[in-house]
Amino acid sequence: MTLVFCDADSNHVTALHGILSRFEEMLGLNINLGKSELVPVGDVPNLHELVEILGYRESVLPLKYLGLPLGASFKDKTIWNPILEKMERRLAGWKRLYLSKGDKRMEKLQRDFLWTSMGDEHKIHLVNWSKICRPVKFGGIGIRCLRRFNSALLAKWLWRYGLENDALWRRVIGAKYGNEWSGWCTKSMSGAYSVCLWKFIRSGWGNFSKFIRYEVGDGTRVKFWDDVWCRDRPLKEAFPDLYNISRTRDASISEVMCFVNGRVSWDIQFLRLVNDQESQSLDSFMVLIYSTKVRGVGSDNLCWKPASSRGFKVSGYYHSISSSTGISFPWENGVTIKDSSSGSFFLLDCGSRQDSNYRQASEEAFCCP
C-alpha cells in the first residue's frame, strides 16, 4: 500500500495522474481503481473535481493503514478497538472467551452504582475496588469480586477431578493430558499447543491445593514429605532440617509405613545420624507422625481443610481466598451494627468523604488568589 501526498490543487492532481499513467505504460501494470482512494485532509472544497480527474473513490479519515488506524485523534479510545479485536482473533478460542471484557463491564456497573447510584453525574471512586470486595470483618463491605468468584467456580472441577475417578469426563481429560503421580490432578500444561479450557482450570491448582489435605488409606497416592496429611502443612515445611537429611524425600506413605501386630510402624531413613540440634526436632517429628491416625487399608481420600465434614463448597472457597488478604476490622471495639454491610459502607463513605474534604481543603490552601 502506497501513500502519495499532494496539494488540493487541480494542476497538481493532473500531474500526478499523468505520472501514474506513464508508470502503467512503461511497466505494463494497471492500478487497481477499486482499491485506490482519494482522502482529503482538512477542508477541501474542490474535492469532487479532484475525484473526477483521478477516477478514484472518495474516502475520509480515519482509515486503516498497514492494519493500524490512521488520522484518528490519539485520545480517541475507539482507535484501539481494531487492535484489540485483532489480538483476540489470534488467541485460541477458549482464551478469547475468557479474556472478554464482560467481567470488567459488570464490575464497572457495580462501581458506578455504588458511588453514583447510576446517575449521570461523574463522581470519584474514593476507595479501591479490591478493598471494597473484602469481607466485612476485613474492612470491606462484602461485595462479591467477580474474578475471585469465577476462580471458585472453576475450582469445583478440580475438586471433582480428584474424587470422581470413574467418571467418563475425568477419564477423557486424564487420557488426553496425563495425570500427576498421585492422580489427584492432571499434569501442568505449557507450550503453544496447550490451549484449552482445562488448561485454564488447571492453572488454579497451585492456590487450590493450599486448602486441601489427605486422609491416608493405604498411602499409595500421598507423598510422605510433600503432601499435607499431618496437621495443616507438609512435613518438609514443619521439619526442614530432617527433610534435608532424609534418604527418601520422594517416598509415598506406603513406602515408609508398615503394620506390625495391627499397629502402624514408620521406617524413616536418614543419610546420617541426627546431631544434638536435630534430636529435639526428631522427637517432635516422631510424636506427630505416630499420633496421626492412618487406616493402612483402602484408598486415600481428598479432604477440604476449611470444612472437613462438609467438603468443598464454592462459597466456602470464595470466602477463603477473599480472607487471605487484609487485616481484621476491630468490630468488637466499636459500635455494634445490626446490618454490618450498610454500617461498613456508612463508615467507609464517611471516612472517604472526610479524606476528600481534607484533600480539597489542602488544594485550596495552596491555590493562589
Buried (B, 14 or more C-beta within 10 A) or exposed (E): EEEEEEEBEEEEBEEBBEEEEEEEEEEEEEBEEEEBBBBBEEEBEEBEEBBEBBEBEEEEEBEEEEEEBEEBEEEEEEBEEEEEEEEBEEEBEBBBEBEEEEBEEEBEEBBBEBBBEEEEEEEEEBBEBEBBBBBBBBBBBBBEBBEBBBBBEBBBBBBEBBEEEEEEEBEEBBEEBEBEEBBBBBEBBEEEEBBBBBBBBBBBBEBBBBBBBBBBBBBBBBBBBBBBBBEEEBBBEBBEBBBEBBEBEEBBBBBBBEEEEEEBEBEBEBEEEBEEEBEEBBEEBEEBBEEEEBBBEEEBBBBBEBBEEEEBBBEBBBBBBBBEEBEEBEBEEEEEBEEBEEBBBEBBBEEBEEEEEEEEEEEEEEEEE
